[in-house]
């Protein structure tokens, strides 16, 4: 399982005092106000940073880190992901999963036969759509709904599905 999750991407600097515009990739953008530590996923490795302020501007979060006091210190991190530790992630309710844990799951049919591997997840307005790549390279789109996704077993790394009419 993945130990760190991406919650945003540094898209640009903001002003001269070391603030950055972050494009959030988390479902709860208010977490930038309460999170105590993050990591910048830079070329030279992960850099621990501590946010001291967060405010909102259009679709961005403007974040200031304790470790960065001017534009020159933060500018080189444009385009880098912001990561958090798994234990700092939003707690899940029963039946929920972190999307990062679903990638590369073996997908089987309800009769136990192999179907493919979950290779991508598309976020749509109504429900997520799982992209399953078959052994022959064909991609099948599965709606992430209870009628189709019967079981997810992260320990065994297996997803059991019911192949609804019209999906192939």
Residue pairs with C-beta under 8 A, 6 or more apart in sequence:
1 86
1 100
1 101
1 154
2 86
2 98
2 100
2 101
3 85
3 86
4 39
4 46
4 83
4 84
4 85
4 86
5 83
5 84
5 86
5 89
5 98
5 100
6 25
6 41
6 81
6 82
6 83
7 24
7 25
7 26
7 31
7 32
7 35
7 38
7 82
7 83
7 84
8 22
8 23
8 24
8 25
8 26
8 32
8 61
8 81
8 82
9 22
9 23
9 25
9 79
9 80
9 81
9 82
10 20
10 21
10 22
10 40
10 74
10 77
10 78
10 79
10 80
10 81
10 82
11 20
11 21
11 22
11 23
11 60
11 78
11 79
12 20
12 21
12 78
13 19
13 20
13 21
13 71
13 74
13 75
13 78
14 20
14 21
14 57
14 62
15 71
16 70
16 71
17 64
17 69
17 70
17 71
18 64
18 65
18 68
18 69
18 70
18 71
18 73
18 74
19 62
19 63
19 64
19 74
20 62
20 63
20 64
20 65
20 74
20 77
20 78
21 57
21 60
21 61
21 62
22 32
22 60
22 61
22 62
22 63
22 82
23 59
23 60
24 32
24 59
24 60
24 61
26 90
27 90
28 90
29 56
29 61
31 90
32 51
32 54
32 61
32 63
33 54
35 51
35 84
35 88
36 50
36 51
36 88
37 48
37 49
37 50
37 84
37 85
37 88
38 48
38 49
38 50
38 51
38 82
38 83
38 84
39 46
39 47
39 48
39 49
39 82
39 83
39 84
40 46
40 47
40 49
40 77
40 80
40 81
40 82
40 83
41 80
41 81
41 82
41 83
42 76
42 77
42 80
46 83
47 67
47 77
48 67
49 65
49 66
49 67
49 68
50 65
50 66
50 67
51 63
51 64
51 65
51 66
52 64
52 65
52 66
53 62
53 63
53 64
54 61
54 62
54 63
54 64
55 61
55 62
56 62
65 74
67 73
68 74
86 98
89 98
92 98
97 152
97 154
99 121
99 128
101 154
102 118
102 121
102 130
102 152
102 159
103 118
103 119
103 120
103 121
104 117
104 118
104 119
104 157
105 117
105 118
105 152
105 154
105 157
105 158
105 159
106 114
106 117
106 157
106 158
106 159
107 114
107 115
107 116
107 117
107 118
107 132
107 158
107 159
107 160
107 161
108 114
108 115
108 158
108 159
108 160
108 161
109 115
109 160
109 161
109 162
109 163
110 150
110 160
110 161
110 162
114 135
115 132
115 134
115 140
115 161
115 163
116 132
116 133
116 134
116 135
116 140
117 132
117 133
118 130
118 131
118 132
118 159
119 131
119 132
119 133
119 139
120 130
120 131
121 128
121 129
121 130
121 131
121 144
122 128
122 129
122 130
122 131
122 141
127 143
127 144
127 145
128 143
128 144
129 141
129 142
129 143
129 144
130 141
130 142
130 143
130 144
130 149
130 159
131 139
131 140
131 141
131 142
132 139
132 140
132 141
132 142
132 161
133 139
133 140
134 140
140 167
140 168
141 167
142 148
142 149
142 161
142 167
143 164
147 162
147 164
148 161
148 162
148 163
148 164
148 167
149 159
149 160
149 161
150 160
150 161
150 162
151 158
151 159
151 160
152 158
152 159
152 160
153 159
153 160
